[in-house]
């Protein structure tokens, strides 16, 4: 996905999935997917923002705005922060 964002000269991509990015339940696969997103940012100044159904549920239930969630997820990648 990151390579498609780069090849189309975009600066941001939003990846929506049911449970999270590639293999998020498995520690090694989750780490690798996270590192790929960080690498895309460091090498190409591209941010991949992962969203899952729980993020969208928060928006629908009006607990958070979509903008708040996008900023939160952006900062996790941009500042290399772990999920809490």
C-alpha positions as CSV (number, residue, x, y, z in Angstrom):
1,X,0.0,0.0,0.0
2,X,2.8,2.4,0.9
3,X,4.5,1.9,-2.5
4,X,1.2,2.8,-4.3
5,X,0.8,5.9,-2.2
6,X,4.4,6.9,-3.1
7,X,4.0,6.0,-6.8
8,X,0.9,8.2,-7.1
9,X,2.8,11.1,-5.5
10,X,0.4,11.2,-2.5
11,X,1.6,12.3,1.0
12,X,-1.0,10.4,3.0
13,X,-2.8,7.1,2.7
14,X,-5.6,5.8,4.9
15,X,-5.7,2.1,5.4
16,X,-9.0,0.8,6.7
17,X,-9.4,-2.8,7.8
18,X,-11.5,-4.8,10.2
19,X,-9.0,-5.5,12.8
20,X,-5.9,-3.5,12.0
21,X,-2.9,-3.6,9.8
22,X,-1.1,-6.8,8.6
23,X,-1.0,-9.4,11.3
24,X,-1.6,-7.0,14.1
25,X,-2.5,-9.9,16.4
26,X,0.9,-11.5,15.9
27,X,3.7,-9.6,17.5
28,X,6.3,-10.1,14.8
29,X,4.0,-9.4,11.8
30,X,2.6,-6.4,13.7
31,X,6.1,-5.0,14.3
32,X,7.0,-5.5,10.6
33,X,3.9,-3.7,9.4
34,X,4.5,-0.9,11.8
35,X,8.2,-0.6,10.8
36,X,7.1,-0.5,7.1
37,X,4.8,2.5,7.9
38,X,7.6,4.2,9.8
39,X,10.1,3.5,6.9
40,X,7.6,5.0,4.4
41,X,7.5,8.1,6.4
42,X,11.3,8.4,6.9
43,X,12.2,7.6,3.3
44,X,9.4,9.2,1.3
45,X,7.7,11.6,3.8
46,X,4.5,9.5,3.4
47,X,2.2,8.8,6.2
48,X,0.1,5.6,6.2
49,X,-2.7,6.0,8.7
50,X,-4.2,2.7,9.8
51,X,-7.9,2.7,10.9
52,X,-9.9,-0.3,12.1
53,X,-13.6,-0.8,12.8
54,X,-13.2,0.2,16.5
55,X,-12.0,3.6,15.3
56,X,-15.0,4.0,13.0
57,X,-17.3,2.8,15.8
58,X,-16.0,5.6,18.0
59,X,-16.9,8.1,15.2
60,X,-20.4,6.6,14.7
61,X,-21.1,6.6,18.4
62,X,-19.8,10.2,18.5
63,X,-17.2,9.5,21.2
64,X,-14.5,11.0,18.9
65,X,-14.4,12.9,15.6
66,X,-12.8,11.4,12.6
67,X,-10.3,14.3,12.6
68,X,-9.3,13.4,16.2
69,X,-8.7,9.8,15.3
70,X,-6.7,10.7,12.2
71,X,-4.5,13.0,14.2
72,X,-4.0,10.4,16.9
73,X,-3.0,7.7,14.4
74,X,-0.8,10.1,12.5
75,X,1.1,11.0,15.6
76,X,1.7,7.3,16.4
77,X,3.5,6.9,13.1
78,X,5.1,10.3,12.9
79,X,6.5,10.2,16.4
80,X,7.0,6.4,16.5
81,X,4.7,5.9,19.4
82,X,3.4,2.5,20.5
83,X,-0.3,1.7,20.8
84,X,-1.6,2.2,24.3
